[in-house]
Amino acid sequence: MQSERGGSLLQTLFNLVVLAYVVLLGVRVAPALIEYGAVSKAVARAATLSSEEQARQVFDAEATLRGVSSVRGSDLRIESTGDRTLRISYAYEREFALLGPAYLTLRFRGQSF
């Protein structure tokens, strides 16, 4: 007689709960990753300008258009390079509640080249 192999119903339910939690976390984190891409594109667009004030205005316009709410033009660190271009850097955090007092913190950082 062969012995039975496989998981129990309780193990299957536990695996489904863990999978559902991971999917839920992914659904909550995905917009932050999409927003990071939008911030990078807006910074790249603003870095093509020659004045800091214009760069902040263009970033704010692009950020509004792309739905960015974590970074504003006033949060950007802008340095003028010698060849009439701007180097723009930014850093910000997003925090997500996990379970009880536990949080997931994503730190985003980037700069134009």
TORKEKOL-394421 format. One record per atom (N, C-alpha, C): residue number from 0; residue in three letters; atom name; x negated, y negated, z negated. Coordinates in steps of 0.001 Angstrom, whole numbers. Atoms other than C-alpha are relative to their C-alpha. Layout:
{pos NUM code ALA site CA u X v Y w Z} .
...
END
This chain:
{pos 0 code MET site N u -823 v 1182 w 0} .
{pos 0 code MET site CA u 0 v 0 w 0} .
{pos 0 code MET site C u -876 v -1258 w 0} .
{pos 1 code GLN site N u 754 v 1245 w -69} .
{pos 1 code GLN site CA u -1311 v -3457 w 901} .
{pos 1 code GLN site C u 500 v -974 w -1053} .
{pos 2 code SER site N u -414 v 1043 w 943} .
{pos 2 code SER site CA u -1344 v -6243 w -1660} .
{pos 2 code SER site C u 377 v -1249 w 788} .
{pos 3 code GLU site N u -466 v 1231 w -664} .
{pos 3 code GLU site CA u 410 v -9467 w -766} .
{pos 3 code GLU site C u -1012 v -1116 w -208} .
{pos 4 code ARG site N u 909 v 1132 w 86} .
{pos 4 code ARG site CA u -1655 v -12538 w -28} .
{pos 4 code ARG site C u 771 v -1255 w 380} .
{pos 5 code GLY site N u -649 v 1263 w -326} .
{pos 5 code GLY site CA u -721 v -16188 w 216} .
{pos 5 code GLY site C u 215 v -833 w -1248} .
{pos 6 code GLY site N u -215 v 916 w 1109} .
{pos 6 code GLY site CA u 241 v -19122 w -1937} .
{pos 6 code GLY site C u 1398 v 136 w -577} .
{pos 7 code SER site N u -1301 v -28 w 655} .
{pos 7 code SER site CA u 3062 v -19467 w -4359} .
{pos 7 code SER site C u 811 v -1235 w 385} .
{pos 8 code LEU site N u -863 v 1144 w -261} .
{pos 8 code LEU site CA u 5989 v -21828 w -4034} .
{pos 8 code LEU site C u -473 v -1219 w -784} .
{pos 9 code LEU site N u 486 v 1109 w 827} .
{pos 9 code LEU site CA u 4585 v -23946 w -6867} .
{pos 9 code LEU site C u -1245 v -636 w 613} .
{pos 10 code GLN site N u 1195 v 520 w -643} .
{pos 10 code GLN site CA u 1251 v -24292 w -5095} .
{pos 10 code GLN site C u 365 v -791 w 1259} .
{pos 11 code THR site N u -450 v 695 w -1201} .
{pos 11 code THR site CA u 3008 v -25289 w -1872} .
{pos 11 code THR site C u 617 v -1349 w -343} .
{pos 12 code LEU site N u -601 v 1269 w 424} .
{pos 12 code LEU site CA u 5064 v -27952 w -3668} .
{pos 12 code LEU site C u -1057 v -988 w -475} .
{pos 13 code PHE site N u 1077 v 870 w 457} .
{pos 13 code PHE site CA u 1944 v -29317 w -5353} .
{pos 13 code PHE site C u -760 v -585 w 1196} .
{pos 14 code ASN site N u 703 v 467 w -1198} .
{pos 14 code ASN site CA u 164 v -29535 w -1985} .
{pos 14 code ASN site C u 824 v -1030 w 762} .
{pos 15 code LEU site N u -864 v 962 w -683} .
{pos 15 code LEU site CA u 3154 v -31336 w -471} .
{pos 15 code LEU site C u 33 v -1336 w -732} .
{pos 16 code VAL site N u 0 v 1244 w 781} .
{pos 16 code VAL site CA u 3206 v -33889 w -3298} .
{pos 16 code VAL site C u -1316 v -754 w 206} .
{pos 17 code VAL site N u 1299 v 640 w -216} .
{pos 17 code VAL site CA u -531 v -34569 w -2904} .
{pos 17 code VAL site C u -70 v -578 w 1411} .
{pos 18 code LEU site N u 2 v 476 w -1382} .
{pos 18 code LEU site CA u -151 v -34875 w 877} .
{pos 18 code LEU site C u 882 v -1243 w 159} .
{pos 19 code ALA site N u -894 v 1160 w -68} .
{pos 19 code ALA site CA u 2806 v -37266 w 481} .
{pos 19 code ALA site C u -651 v -1225 w -632} .
{pos 20 code TYR site N u 662 v 1123 w 659} .
{pos 20 code TYR site CA u 783 v -39431 w -1923} .
{pos 20 code TYR site C u -1112 v -569 w 882} .
{pos 21 code VAL site N u 1078 v 457 w -881} .
{pos 21 code VAL site CA u -2172 v -39587 w 481} .
{pos 21 code VAL site C u 580 v -755 w 1199} .
{pos 22 code VAL site N u -647 v 681 w -1132} .
{pos 22 code VAL site CA u 136 v -40523 w 3373} .
{pos 22 code VAL site C u 537 v -1357 w -447} .
{pos 23 code LEU site N u -517 v 1263 w 525} .
{pos 23 code LEU site CA u 1821 v -43206 w 1236} .
{pos 23 code LEU site C u -1125 v -1006 w -215} .
{pos 24 code LEU site N u 1141 v 889 w 196} .
{pos 24 code LEU site CA u -1565 v -44638 w 298} .
{pos 24 code LEU site C u -523 v -502 w 1341} .
{pos 25 code GLY site N u 436 v 407 w -1333} .
{pos 25 code GLY site CA u -2588 v -44665 w 3963} .
{pos 25 code GLY site C u 916 v -1032 w 619} .
{pos 26 code VAL site N u -970 v 962 w -531} .
{pos 26 code VAL site CA u 598 v -46506 w 4893} .
{pos 26 code VAL site C u -168 v -1359 w -668} .
{pos 27 code ARG site N u 181 v 1269 w 701} .
{pos 27 code ARG site CA u -138 v -49140 w 2262} .
{pos 27 code ARG site C u -1335 v -669 w 338} .
{pos 28 code VAL site N u 1330 v 543 w -273} .
{pos 28 code VAL site CA u -3831 v -49561 w 3181} .
{pos 28 code VAL site C u -153 v -410 w 1473} .
{pos 29 code ALA site N u 146 v 267 w -1438} .
{pos 29 code ALA site CA u -3444 v -49581 w 6994} .
{pos 29 code ALA site C u 204 v -1474 w 370} .
{pos 30 code PRO site N u -136 v 1425 w -351} .
{pos 30 code PRO site CA u -2095 v -53174 w 7179} .
{pos 30 code PRO site C u -1210 v -847 w -399} .
{pos 31 code ALA site N u 1199 v 742 w 410} .
{pos 31 code ALA site CA u -5164 v -54411 w 5271} .
{pos 31 code ALA site C u -1132 v 211 w 999} .
{pos 32 code LEU site N u 1035 v -272 w -998} .
{pos 32 code LEU site CA u -7448 v -52725 w 7803} .
{pos 32 code LEU site C u 312 v -709 w 1314} .
{pos 33 code ILE site N u -412 v 722 w -1209} .
{pos 33 code ILE site CA u -5464 v -54205 w 10689} .
{pos 33 code ILE site C u -259 v -1493 w -178} .
{pos 34 code GLU site N u 245 v 1415 w 280} .
{pos 34 code GLU site CA u -5682 v -57619 w 9038} .
{pos 34 code GLU site C u -1495 v -319 w 76} .
{pos 35 code TYR site N u 1446 v 199 w -92} .
{pos 35 code TYR site CA u -9471 v -57233 w 8760} .
{pos 35 code TYR site C u -427 v -159 w 1459} .
{pos 36 code GLY site N u 290 v 141 w -1430} .
{pos 36 code GLY site CA u -9626 v -56732 w 12516} .
{pos 36 code GLY site C u 452 v -1340 w 540} .
{pos 37 code ALA site N u -512 v 1302 w -436} .
{pos 37 code ALA site CA u -7498 v -59831 w 13038} .
{pos 37 code ALA site C u -887 v -1136 w -509} .
{pos 38 code VAL site N u 903 v 1019 w 550} .
{pos 38 code VAL site CA u -9767 v -61874 w 10752} .
{pos 38 code VAL site C u -1295 v -37 w 808} .
{pos 39 code SER site N u 1244 v -58 w -787} .
{pos 39 code SER site CA u -12834 v -60682 w 12676} .
{pos 39 code SER site C u 171 v -660 w 1364} .
{pos 40 code LYS site N u -253 v 613 w -1310} .
{pos 40 code LYS site CA u -11278 v -61708 w 15991} .
{pos 40 code LYS site C u 175 v -1509 w -113} .
{pos 41 code ALA site N u -197 v 1438 w 192} .
{pos 41 code ALA site CA u -10214 v -65110 w 14650} .
{pos 41 code ALA site C u -1322 v -696 w -305} .
{pos 42 code VAL site N u 1319 v 577 w 308} .
{pos 42 code VAL site CA u -13724 v -65734 w 13274} .
{pos 42 code VAL site C u -839 v -64 w 1272} .
{pos 43 code ALA site N u 758 v 6 w -1252} .
{pos 43 code ALA site CA u -15268 v -64760 w 16606} .
{pos 43 code ALA site C u 466 v -1133 w 907} .
{pos 44 code ARG site N u -542 v 1103 w -818} .
{pos 44 code ARG site CA u -12972 v -67240 w 18376} .
{pos 44 code ARG site C u -441 v -1347 w -549} .
{pos 45 code ALA site N u 373 v 1272 w 623} .
{pos 45 code ALA site CA u -13744 v -70018 w 15881} .
{pos 45 code ALA site C u -1493 v -268 w 120} .
{pos 46 code ALA site N u 1451 v 176 w -65} .
{pos 46 code ALA site CA u -17495 v -69421 w 16142} .
{pos 46 code ALA site C u -458 v -551 w 1345} .
{pos 47 code THR site N u 387 v 525 w -1316} .
{pos 47 code THR site CA u -17477 v -70498 w 19802} .
{pos 47 code THR site C u 17 v -1517 w 40} .
{pos 48 code LEU site N u -101 v 1460 w 28} .
{pos 48 code LEU site CA u -16816 v -74103 w 18792} .
{pos 48 code LEU site C u -1267 v -609 w -591} .
{pos 49 code SER site N u 1236 v 646 w 450} .
{pos 49 code SER site CA u -19440 v -76674 w 17866} .
{pos 49 code SER site C u 149 v -781 w -1295} .
{pos 50 code SER site N u -142 v 746 w 1256} .
{pos 50 code SER site CA u -17942 v -78470 w 14849} .
{pos 50 code SER site C u 723 v 859 w -1040} .
{pos 51 code GLU site N u -579 v -775 w 1095} .
{pos 51 code GLU site CA u -17008 v -77065 w 11465} .
{pos 51 code GLU site C u 1505 v -244 w -124} .
{pos 52 code GLU site N u -1418 v 338 w 144} .
{pos 52 code GLU site CA u -13675 v -78879 w 11312} .
{pos 52 code GLU site C u 842 v 662 w 1092} .
{pos 53 code GLN site N u -720 v -671 w -1095} .
{pos 53 code GLN site CA u -12596 v -77594 w 14728} .
{pos 53 code GLN site C u 67 v 1501 w -234} .
{pos 54 code ALA site N u 34 v -1439 w 263} .
{pos 54 code ALA site CA u -13660 v -74075 w 13745} .
{pos 54 code ALA site C u 1025 v 387 w -1062} .
{pos 55 code ARG site N u -994 v -294 w 1048} .
{pos 55 code ARG site CA u -11529 v -74190 w 10579} .
{pos 55 code ARG site C u 1428 v -118 w 553} .
{pos 56 code GLN site N u -1333 v 181 w -581} .
{pos 56 code GLN site CA u -8523 v -75516 w 12531} .
{pos 56 code GLN site C u 353 v 1145 w 942} .
{pos 57 code VAL site N u -249 v -1103 w -936} .
{pos 57 code VAL site CA u -8862 v -72870 w 15242} .
{pos 57 code VAL site C u 198 v 1302 w -771} .
{pos 58 code PHE site N u -191 v -1208 w 801} .
{pos 58 code PHE site CA u -9276 v -70142 w 12622} .
{pos 58 code PHE site C u 1389 v 18 w -628} .
{pos 59 code ASP site N u -1330 v 54 w 614} .
{pos 59 code ASP site CA u -6131 v -71308 w 10802} .
{pos 59 code ASP site C u 1100 v 276 w 1029} .
{pos 60 code ALA site N u -997 v -239 w -1050} .
{pos 60 code ALA site CA u -4177 v -71346 w 14071} .
{pos 60 code ALA site C u 10 v 1472 w 415} .
{pos 61 code GLU site N u 91 v -1422 w -372} .
{pos 61 code GLU site CA u -5431 v -67877 w 15057} .
{pos 61 code GLU site C u 515 v 886 w -1128} .
{pos 62 code ALA site N u -436 v -797 w 1146} .
{pos 62 code ALA site CA u -4810 v -66540 w 11553} .
{pos 62 code ALA site C u 1520 v -30 w -132} .
{pos 63 code THR site N u -1461 v 98 w 42} .
{pos 63 code THR site CA u -1224 v -67812 w 11594} .
{pos 63 code THR site C u 616 v 820 w 1119} .
{pos 64 code LEU site N u -497 v -748 w -1147} .
{pos 64 code LEU site CA u -683 v -66325 w 15036} .
{pos 64 code LEU site C u -107 v 1513 w -223} .
{pos 65 code ARG site N u 235 v -1427 w 209} .
{pos 65 code ARG site CA u -2113 v -62944 w 13986} .
{pos 65 code ARG site C u 567 v 520 w -1323} .
{pos 66 code GLY site N u -619 v -437 w 1252} .
{pos 66 code GLY site CA u -351 v -62850 w 10591} .
{pos 66 code GLY site C u -980 v 236 w -1136} .
{pos 67 code VAL site N u 1001 v -144 w 1056} .
{pos 67 code VAL site CA u -3441 v -63173 w 8403} .
{pos 67 code VAL site C u 404 v -866 w -1181} .
{pos 68 code SER site N u -380 v 772 w 1184} .
{pos 68 code SER site CA u -2616 v -64203 w 4852} .
{pos 68 code SER site C u -1078 v 15 w -1083} .
{pos 69 code SER site N u 1022 v -136 w 1040} .
{pos 69 code SER site CA u -5755 v -63255 w 2883} .
{pos 69 code SER site C u -1109 v -1034 w 85} .
{pos 70 code VAL site N u 1107 v 939 w -202} .
{pos 70 code VAL site CA u -8186 v -65787 w 4341} .
{pos 70 code VAL site C u 530 v -1235 w 702} .
{pos 71 code ARG site N u -335 v 1271 w -637} .
{pos 71 code ARG site CA u -7780 v -69436 w 5255} .
{pos 71 code ARG site C u -1277 v -640 w 526} .
{pos 72 code GLY site N u 1163 v 708 w -541} .
{pos 72 code GLY site CA u -10059 v -71783 w 7139} .
{pos 72 code GLY site C u -870 v -608 w -1084} .
{pos 73 code SER site N u 776 v 587 w 1097} .
{pos 73 code SER site CA u -11098 v -73399 w 3865} .
{pos 73 code SER site C u -825 v 1044 w -749} .
{pos 74 code ASP site N u 747 v -1071 w 659} .
{pos 74 code ASP site CA u -12362 v -69996 w 2625} .
{pos 74 code ASP site C u -1252 v 415 w 767} .
{pos 75 code LEU site N u 1125 v -394 w -836} .
{pos 75 code LEU site CA u -14857 v -69640 w 5457} .
{pos 75 code LEU site C u -1272 v -731 w -400} .
{pos 76 code ARG site N u 1303 v 628 w 228} .
{pos 76 code ARG site CA u -18540 v -70303 w 4929} .
{pos 76 code ARG site C u -614 v -220 w 1377} .
{pos 77 code ILE site N u 443 v 335 w -1351} .
{pos 77 code ILE site CA u -19768 v -72114 w 8015} .
{pos 77 code ILE site C u -1364 v -673 w -67} .
{pos 78 code GLU site N u 1348 v 572 w -104} .
{pos 78 code GLU site CA u -23406 v -72827 w 8834} .
{pos 78 code GLU site C u -251 v -350 w 1453} .
{pos 79 code SER site N u 347 v 421 w -1356} .
{pos 79 code SER site CA u -24563 v -74752 w 11849} .
{pos 79 code SER site C u -1413 v 476 w 308} .
{pos 80 code THR site N u 1329 v -443 w -420} .
{pos 80 code THR site CA u -27455 v -73153 w 13706} .
{pos 80 code THR site C u -606 v -1060 w 912} .
{pos 81 code GLY site N u 700 v 1018 w -769} .
{pos 81 code GLY site CA u -30010 v -75087 w 15707} .
{pos 81 code GLY site C u 444 v -105 w 1447} .
{pos 82 code ASP site N u -348 v 21 w -1421} .
{pos 82 code ASP site CA u -28632 v -74176 w 19128} .
{pos 82 code ASP site C u 1479 v -301 w 236} .
{pos 83 code ARG site N u -1384 v 489 w -154} .
{pos 83 code ARG site CA u -25221 v -75858 w 18742} .
{pos 83 code ARG site C u 1052 v 1109 w -114} .
{pos 84 code THR site N u -998 v -1034 w 280} .
{pos 84 code THR site CA u -23459 v -72699 w 17570} .
{pos 84 code THR site C u 210 v 77 w -1504} .
{pos 85 code LEU site N u -334 v -133 w 1413} .
{pos 85 code LEU site CA u -21850 v -71817 w 14275} .
{pos 85 code LEU site C u -128 v 1453 w -431} .
{pos 86 code ARG site N u -10 v -1309 w 626} .
{pos 86 code ARG site CA u -22454 v -68852 w 12014} .
{pos 86 code ARG site C u 1057 v -54 w -1100} .
{pos 87 code ILE site N u -1113 v 3 w 946} .
{pos 87 code ILE site CA u -19248 v -68129 w 10121} .
{pos 87 code ILE site C u -1 v 1318 w -744} .
{pos 88 code SER site N u -83 v -1211 w 806} .
{pos 88 code SER site CA u -19106 v -65673 w 7246} .
{pos 88 code SER site C u 1214 v -100 w -922} .
{pos 89 code TYR site N u -1179 v -67 w 856} .
{pos 89 code TYR site CA u -16234 v -64552 w 5063} .
{pos 89 code TYR site C u -82 v 1244 w -867} .
{pos 90 code ALA site N u -101 v -1142 w 904} .
{pos 90 code ALA site CA u -15516 v -62202 w 2181} .
{pos 90 code ALA site C u 1305 v -155 w -778} .
{pos 91 code TYR site N u -1228 v 12 w 776} .
{pos 91 code TYR site CA u -12263 v -61270 w 488} .
{pos 91 code TYR site C u 319 v 1406 w -484} .
{pos 92 code GLU site N u -396 v -1286 w 577} .
{pos 92 code GLU site CA u -10623 v -58484 w -1515} .
{pos 92 code GLU site C u 1494 v 206 w 127} .
{pos 93 code ARG site N u -1408 v -392 w 69} .
{pos 93 code ARG site CA u -7326 v -56645 w -1344} .
{pos 93 code ARG site C u 93 v 1108 w -1038} .
{pos 94 code GLU site N u -156 v -958 w 1091} .
{pos 94 code GLU site CA u -6051 v -54635 w -4296} .
{pos 94 code GLU site C u 1345 v 699 w 116} .
{pos 95 code PHE site N u -1210 v -807 w -98} .
{pos 95 code PHE site CA u -3502 v -51818 w -4296} .
{pos 95 code PHE site C u 146 v 841 w -1256} .
{pos 96 code ALA site N u -277 v -827 w 1176} .
{pos 96 code ALA site CA u -1878 v -50134 w -7288} .
{pos 96 code ALA site C u 71 v 1462 w 429} .
{pos 97 code LEU site N u -30 v -1427 w -293} .
{pos 97 code LEU site CA u -2465 v -46387 w -7312} .
{pos 97 code LEU site C u 1006 v 714 w -894} .
{pos 98 code LEU site N u -854 v -708 w 942} .
{pos 98 code LEU site CA u -946 v -44873 w -10403} .
{pos 98 code LEU site C u -279 v -556 w -1388} .
{pos 99 code GLY site N u 193 v 563 w 1329} .
{pos 99 code GLY site CA u -415 v -46556 w -13754} .
{pos 99 code GLY site C u -999 v -1144 w 31} .
{pos 100 code PRO site N u 984 v 1087 w 36} .
{pos 100 code PRO site CA u -3456 v -48712 w -14586} .
{pos 100 code PRO site C u -1092 v 112 w 1063} .
{pos 101 code ALA site N u 1038 v -198 w -1013} .
{pos 101 code ALA site CA u -5518 v -47415 w -11627} .
{pos 101 code ALA site C u 312 v -815 w 1254} .
{pos 102 code TYR site N u -134 v 818 w -1201} .
{pos 102 code TYR site CA u -6103 v -49686 w -8627} .
{pos 102 code TYR site C u -1079 v 374 w 1003} .
{pos 103 code LEU site N u 963 v -144 w -1079} .
{pos 103 code LEU site CA u -7836 v -49350 w -5292} .
{pos 103 code LEU site C u -314 v -1406 w 490} .
{pos 104 code THR site N u 423 v 1320 w -459} .
{pos 104 code THR site CA u -9850 v -52437 w -4362} .
{pos 104 code THR site C u -824 v 160 w 1268} .
{pos 105 code LEU site N u 743 v 18 w -1261} .
{pos 105 code LEU site CA u -10991 v -52955 w -786} .
{pos 105 code LEU site C u -671 v -1347 w 121} .
{pos 106 code ARG site N u 761 v 1241 w -183} .
{pos 106 code ARG site CA u -13721 v -55536 w -253} .
{pos 106 code ARG site C u -395 v -115 w 1451} .
{pos 107 code PHE site N u 291 v 248 w -1401} .
{pos 107 code PHE site CA u -13987 v -56980 w 3209} .
{pos 107 code PHE site C u -1012 v -1126 w 109} .
{pos 108 code ARG site N u 1041 v 1000 w -189} .
{pos 108 code ARG site CA u -16977 v -58945 w 4413} .
{pos 108 code ARG site C u -425 v 38 w 1461} .
{pos 109 code GLY site N u 454 v 30 w -1390} .
{pos 109 code GLY site CA u -18167 v -60077 w 7817} .
{pos 109 code GLY site C u -550 v -1356 w 358} .
{pos 110 code GLN site N u 516 v 1265 w -501} .
{pos 110 code GLN site CA u -19792 v -62779 w 9877} .
{pos 110 code GLN site C u -39 v 33 w 1512} .
{pos 111 code SER site N u 123 v 109 w -1455} .
{pos 111 code SER site CA u -19985 v -64028 w 13422} .
{pos 111 code SER site C u -1464 v 105 w 363} .
{pos 112 code PHE site N u 1378 v -133 w -448} .
{pos 112 code PHE site CA u -23083 v -63437 w 15465} .
{pos 112 code PHE site C u -322 v -944 w 1100} .
END
